[in-house]
């Protein structure tokens, strides 16, 4: 089983106010399918965008061979950058 770290869409679709969960999921599952572990969330509707990620668990999954999507990789980079500022 190959694992991917990617985002699933949650929130209201009527007014396009989406939030996203960052999850570890089997790469063959659908975008909103059953995931292995929730690793954080991303809310772009807030100003500034709200990012909360469990960087330790993401590092664990990457060490185990999980592939990050491009978007998740950029969110992890932003989260690490903001963590070093604090």
Secondary structure by P-SEA (a helix, b strand, c coil): cbbbbbbbbbccccccbbbbbbcccccccccccccccccbbbbcccccbbbbbaaaaaaaaaaabbbbcaaaaaaaaaaaaaaaac
